[in-house]
Every structure is written in C-alpha cells, then in structure tokens.
Amino acid sequence: MAQHATDRLLELKQKVGSCIDEAKDGLHRLSKDIWSCPELAYEERKSHDRLVAFFSEQKGWTVDSHFKLETAFRAIWGPVGGKAKGNKHVINVGFLCEYDALPGIGHACGHNLIAEVGAAAAIGLKALVECTPDFPVPVQVTVLGTPAEEDGGGKIDLIREGAFDGLDVVFMAHPSQEDASWLPDVAEHDVIVRYHGKASHAAAYPWEGVNALDAAVLAYNNLSVLRQQLKPDWRIHGIIKHGGVKPNIIPAYTELEYYLRTPTRKDLPIIKAKAEMCFRSAAMATGCEVKLEFARNAFYNVLQNLTLQGLYELNGKALGIEFVKNEDVLKISSGSTDFGNVSFIVPGIHPYFYIGSDALNHTEEYTVAAGDDKAQFYTLRAAKALAMTTLDVLLCPELLQRAREELKEANLKEERALKGASEAKHCGGVAQY
C-alpha cells in the first residue's frame, strides 16, 4: 500500500512537470513581455495588466484585478471556502508573482522570471488536478500578484489588507547565481533624512547661512564611525540624494536615504536608535532642523521552514538541480525581501534558482540574463520543483501539519527574542548594545 502511494505520487509529479512544459511557450511570452516593459514599484500597470490577461484568458480562473492595491491581482481556481464535497477541507495553495523593476537598469533582479515561476507552478498544478478525476484532496490554487518588492513592500501592504488570510501554504522562487533552497535574507528598514538650514552667499557672507550639507556630511561620517561598533552582520548603507544647488550658495536643504539591516527583526529597533542619534547629532552640531521619515513598512527576515525546504531540495535534485554547498554563500547575509513578513504568517519557502548566468543581481548584465532565452530552462525547472513540493504537501497531510508546527515554533522563538531585546533595552538603554 505504501509503495502504491509512492508510485502514485511520482506519477503525479511527472505529470505536473509535463503540464508545465505544455504551457512553456505562453509562459515564455509572458516573461518576455514583462521584461520588455520594466516598471517601478507601485507603477507596474502594464505588467499587472499582462498577468491579469494571462489568467483571464485561461478557462476556470476567477481573476480580481487591482486586488487590494492598484497594481496587485488575485487569480483563484478550485473550490472556494473551507469545505468541499464529502466535507473535506480545501487546501488553499498560494503562489506569488513579483514584477517590479529597478530604476535605470530594468529587470536586473529577474522579477519577470519570478512572475513566470509563480504562474507556471500554478497553472501546472491546476492542469494536473483537472485531468486527475480521483485526485484525493480538494485544492484551491491562489495566485497573488505582489507589487513593489524592490521599494515599499507590497506584500506587507497585502498582509495588512488580509490578502494572505486563508492560505495554507505559499511558494515563490527568486533568480540568483546559484540554486539554494534558502538564503539568509535579513530584516531591513529604510529611512529618508531631510536637513533644513538657511541659504546665504557662500563667499560674501557665509556666516549668515546654516549649512545643511555640513549636517549631511556629518551624519554620513557619524554612521561610518558607528560601523566600527556594529555587530559584524549588521549593515548600514546609504546615499546623499540632494546636496545643494550651486557652490556659491550655502545649501539650505539636503536629503539622505539609508537602509538599515540586521539578521533578524528583533535587532531592527536597536540599529534604528543608533542611526537616529547619528542623524540628530549632526543637526544639533550645525544648527539645522532635521526630519526623519522611516518607511511605512519594515521588512522582516525570512523564517526557515525546514520541512518545506527539505522537500524542495529532494524534488529539485530529482530534476537535476545541484544545490550550492559553499558555506560562505549559505551563511553570509543576503538582501532583504518582503516575503520575510509573509514567512511569519504562512508556512512557505522562497528558494533561489540559477538562470544560466554568473552575472550578479542588480547589474546591467543580470538584466540581459533575465531576458535571455537560456534562462527559460532553469526558470521552468524551478517551477516544476515548486509544483512537485506542493504535491508532497497535498498528498501527505502530516507534512503540512509539520510545516505549520514549525512555523508556530519559529514564531514563539522570535517572540521570546523580541521580548528579551526589549527588556535589555529598558534595563540599560541603547548604549548597552
């Protein structure tokens, strides 16, 4: 009996891969269209419309355009609600699409391929269940189009709006230079700092001015000095966005933008407090006014779900994926993603996949690679691994339960860490850290 179930699962996994292959031409066109019209965060109108059209043109999908956000969408297939025929619980599987680009260099992070992976895994699973009358579990397939990952955090907005309510498990995959079932994406919060001084002629009567550029430079140097006392895996990095208008005018206004990162969300308040002292002390020293504007959304670190991660690795290896083993890659903090916030509320994974190029993300070379036909094989292979992992969870209820319990335990651990950090701060002040 157990062998029969194993054979059946393997058969379904092969079929879901075939279903994805059958749709490869349409998926390639979808990815190419998104790549060809790069749009910034919250402005992804053409990409949004293209994805909405993609699902609307296929039979069976219920599509909500402009879902909760102007450039978000939701596509649903299958029985909606808690129960299906036979009073069986409907398992709601979520796949996420990203499609925003970077300023100046387009899809240099390959979000066109993220959209393709999510769409491919979803339509592959839907096609499989449709052509399998005796599929043992009622399934709802939900695709969420999540804008503004590069700037703003669209997934966090959607969490706030309840878009993830009811999902049992959630999947996406991100292009990279290697295949990894998990990389340490870190917590992050960004801030805009504005200094207001007073303009004056820089040569004739500089004593009448209040130099906002001096404040910006002092803040920049304050933070550079602070780095000596930061933990090795904490990061502060930023730019001066506005430094004045002309050399013979004392700058009355300057603006900086900084990203603050820590491995876990519990340390974000600590690094924010330290950075704020650097910004405010620069204003005090120069006589400027300062205004700090922290972003509406803070990105959390991605919680590992070892159950789902292990399943993805097994399925990936069966498809020929060679996962990175280099500890320098696996342990060093990567970037930040709003999927981290999702990982705190729904069991899920955010693996990385090689696309046939050694180019680095956020470079012009990676933009070219993300639009190259060579990336298609690797993109669809990642989609197949996600769909196969979904089948493991659907057909082995104990695996889904284990993933849920793992998330619950991880959240309890995070809550204890947050409580400990808060108590330490109140006991001795920020200077303790």
Residue pairs with C-beta under 8 A, 6 or more apart in sequence:
5 395
8 395
9 391
9 392
9 395
12 128
12 132
12 391
12 395
13 315
13 318
13 387
13 388
13 391
15 128
15 131
15 132
16 124
16 125
16 127
16 128
16 384
16 387
16 388
16 391
17 124
17 319
17 384
17 387
17 388
19 123
19 124
19 125
19 127
19 128
19 131
20 27
20 120
20 121
20 123
20 124
20 380
20 383
20 384
20 387
21 380
22 127
23 120
23 123
23 124
23 127
24 376
24 380
26 54
27 116
27 119
27 120
27 380
28 116
28 373
28 376
30 50
30 51
30 54
30 115
30 116
30 119
31 112
31 113
31 115
31 116
31 376
31 379
32 112
32 371
33 47
33 50
34 47
34 50
34 51
34 99
34 107
34 111
34 112
34 115
34 116
35 106
35 107
35 112
35 370
35 371
36 371
37 46
37 47
38 101
38 102
38 106
38 107
39 45
39 46
39 47
39 99
39 100
39 101
40 100
40 101
40 102
40 103
40 150
40 151
41 100
41 147
41 148
41 149
41 150
41 151
41 152
41 154
42 69
42 70
42 71
42 100
42 147
42 148
42 152
42 154
43 71
43 100
44 71
44 99
44 100
44 101
44 147
44 148
45 70
45 71
47 71
47 99
47 100
47 115
48 65
48 66
48 71
48 72
48 73
48 99
48 145
48 147
49 65
51 73
51 97
51 99
51 115
51 119
51 145
52 63
52 65
52 73
52 75
52 145
54 119
55 61
55 63
55 73
55 75
55 119
55 143
56 63
58 123
60 77
60 126
60 130
61 75
61 76
61 77
61 126
62 75
62 76
62 77
62 80
63 73
63 74
63 75
63 76
64 73
64 74
64 75
64 76
65 73
66 72
66 73
67 73
67 74
67 144
67 145
67 163
68 157
68 158
68 161
68 162
68 163
69 147
69 148
69 154
69 157
69 158
69 161
71 145
71 147
71 148
71 154
72 144
72 145
72 146
72 147
72 154
72 158
72 163
73 143
73 144
73 145
74 142
74 143
74 144
74 145
74 163
75 122
75 142
75 143
75 145
76 140
76 141
76 142
76 143
77 122
77 126
77 140
77 141
78 90
78 126
78 129
78 138
78 139
78 140
78 141
79 90
79 138
79 140
80 90
80 140
81 90
82 89
82 90
83 89
83 90
84 90
84 138
85 138
88 137
88 138
89 138
90 138
90 139
90 140
91 137
91 138
91 139
91 140
91 168
91 169
91 393
91 394
91 400
92 140
92 142
92 166
92 167
92 168
93 125
93 139
93 140
93 141
93 142
93 167
93 168
93 169
93 170
93 171
93 390
93 393
93 394
94 142
94 143
94 144
94 164
94 167
94 168
94 169
94 170
94 171
94 346
94 348
95 118
95 119
95 121
95 122
95 141
95 142
95 143
95 144
95 170
95 171
95 172
95 386
96 114
96 118
96 143
96 144
96 146
96 155
96 170
96 171
96 172
96 339
96 342
97 114
97 115
97 118
97 119
97 143
97 144
97 145
97 146
97 172
98 111
98 114
98 115
98 118
98 146
98 147
98 149
98 172
99 111
99 112
99 114
99 115
99 145
99 147
100 111
100 147
100 148
100 149
100 150
100 151
100 154
101 107
101 108
101 109
101 111
101 150
102 108
102 109
102 150
102 362
105 362
105 363
105 364
105 367
106 367
107 367
107 370
107 371
108 361
108 362
108 363
108 364
108 366
108 367
108 370
109 150
109 174
109 175
109 361
109 362
109 366
109 370
110 174
110 175
110 355
110 361
110 366
110 369
110 370
110 375
111 149
111 150
112 370
112 371
113 175
113 355
113 370
113 375
113 379
114 172
114 173
114 174
114 175
115 145
116 379
116 380
116 383
117 172
117 173
117 353
117 379
117 382
117 383
117 386
118 143
118 171
118 172
118 383
119 143
120 379
120 380
120 383
120 384
120 387
121 171
121 383
121 384
121 386
121 387
121 390
122 141
122 143
124 383
124 384
124 387
125 139
125 141
125 387
125 390
125 391
126 141
128 135
128 387
128 391
129 135
129 139
129 141
136 395
137 394
137 395
139 394
142 167
144 158
144 163
144 164
146 154
146 155
146 158
146 338
147 154
148 154
148 157
148 338
149 155
149 337
149 338
149 339
152 295
152 296
152 297
153 295
153 296
153 297
153 299
153 338
153 341
154 338
155 338
155 339
155 341
155 342
156 297
156 299
156 338
156 341
157 297
158 164
159 341
159 342
159 345
164 170
164 342
164 345
164 346
167 346
168 346
168 347
168 400
169 308
169 346
169 347
169 348
169 390
169 393
169 400
169 403
170 342
170 346
170 347
170 348
171 348
171 349
171 386
171 389
171 390
172 339
172 348
172 349
172 350
172 386
173 350
173 351
173 352
173 353
173 382
173 383
173 385
173 386
174 337
174 350
174 351
174 352
174 353
175 352
175 353
175 355
175 361
175 366
175 370
175 375
175 379
176 183
176 352
176 353
176 354
176 355
176 361
177 354
177 357
177 358
177 359
177 360
177 361
178 324
178 329
178 352
178 354
179 316
179 321
179 322
179 323
179 324
179 351
179 352
179 353
179 354
180 323
180 324
180 329
180 330
180 351
180 352
181 309
181 310
181 312
181 313
181 316
181 323
181 349
181 351
182 302
182 304
182 309
182 349
182 350
182 351
183 329
183 330
183 334
183 352
184 263
184 301
184 302
184 330
184 331
184 332
184 333
184 334
185 301
185 302
185 333
185 334
185 335
185 336
185 337
185 339
185 340
185 350
186 233
186 235
186 261
186 262
186 263
186 264
186 301
186 333
186 334
186 335
186 336
187 261
187 262
187 263
187 264
187 265
187 267
187 268
187 298
187 299
187 300
187 301
187 336
187 340
188 259
188 260
188 261
188 268
188 298
188 299
188 336
189 259
189 260
189 268
189 272
189 294
189 295
189 298
189 299
190 257
190 258
190 259
190 260
190 294
190 295
191 257
191 258
191 260
191 272
191 275
191 292
191 293
191 294
191 295
192 255
192 256
192 257
192 292
192 293
193 216
193 219
193 255
193 256
193 257
193 258
193 279
193 290
193 291
193 292
193 293
194 253
194 254
194 255
194 290
194 291
194 293
195 212
195 215
195 216
195 219
195 253
195 254
195 255
195 282
195 283
195 286
195 288
195 289
195 290
196 212
196 252
196 253
196 288
196 289
196 290
196 291
197 209
197 210
197 211
197 212
197 214
197 215
197 250
197 251
197 252
197 253
197 254
197 286
197 287
197 288
197 289
198 208
198 209
198 210
198 250
198 252
199 209
199 249
199 250
199 251
199 252
200 206
200 207
200 208
200 209
200 249
200 250
201 208
201 209
201 248
201 249
201 250
202 209
202 247
202 248
202 249
202 250
203 248
206 250
208 250
209 250
209 252
210 250
210 252
210 286
210 287
210 288
211 250
211 251
211 286
211 288
212 244
212 251
212 252
212 253
212 254
212 286
212 288
213 243
213 244
213 251
213 254
214 286
214 288
215 254
215 282
215 283
215 285
215 286
215 288
215 290
216 240
216 243
216 254
216 255
216 256
216 282
218 281
218 282
218 285
218 286
219 256
219 278
219 279
219 282
220 238
220 240
220 256
222 278
222 279
222 281
222 282
223 236
223 238
223 258
223 275
223 278
226 236
226 274
226 275
226 278
227 236
230 236
230 271
230 274
231 262
231 267
233 262
233 263
233 333
234 261
234 262
234 263
234 267
234 271
235 259
235 260
235 261
235 262
235 333
236 258
236 259
236 260
236 261
236 271
236 275
237 258
237 259
238 256
238 257
238 258
238 259
239 256
239 257
240 254
240 255
240 256
241 255
241 256
241 257
242 253
242 254
242 255
243 251
243 254
244 251
244 253
244 254
245 251
256 279
258 275
259 336
260 268
260 271
260 272
260 275
261 271
261 333
261 336
262 268
262 270
262 271
263 301
263 333
264 301
264 414
264 417
265 298
265 300
265 301
265 340
265 414
265 418
266 414
266 417
266 418
266 420
266 421
267 421
268 298
269 421
269 422
269 425
270 421
270 425
270 430
270 433
272 294
273 430
274 430
274 433
276 292
277 430
279 290
279 292
280 290
280 292
282 288
282 290
283 289
283 290
297 338
297 341
299 336
299 337
299 338
299 340
299 341
300 340
300 341
300 343
300 344
301 340
302 337
302 339
302 340
302 343
302 350
303 340
303 343
303 344
303 407
303 410
303 411
303 414
304 410
305 343
305 347
305 348
305 349
305 403
305 406
305 407
305 410
306 406
307 347
307 399
307 402
307 403
307 406
308 347
308 348
308 349
308 389
308 393
308 403
309 349
309 351
311 389
311 392
311 393
311 399
312 349
312 351
312 385
312 386
312 389
313 323
315 384
315 385
315 388
315 389
315 392
316 323
316 351
316 381
316 382
316 385
317 323
318 388
319 381
319 384
319 385
319 388
320 381
321 353
321 381
321 382
321 385
324 330
335 361
337 350
339 348
339 350
342 348
343 350
343 407
344 407
344 411
344 414
346 407
347 400
347 403
347 404
347 406
347 407
349 389
351 382
351 385
351 386
353 378
353 379
353 381
353 382
354 378
355 369
355 370
355 372
355 374
355 375
355 378
355 379
356 369
356 372
356 374
356 375
356 377
356 378
357 365
357 366
357 369
357 372
357 374
357 375
359 365
359 366
359 368
359 369
360 366
369 375
392 399
393 399
393 400
393 403
394 400
424 432
424 433
425 432
425 433
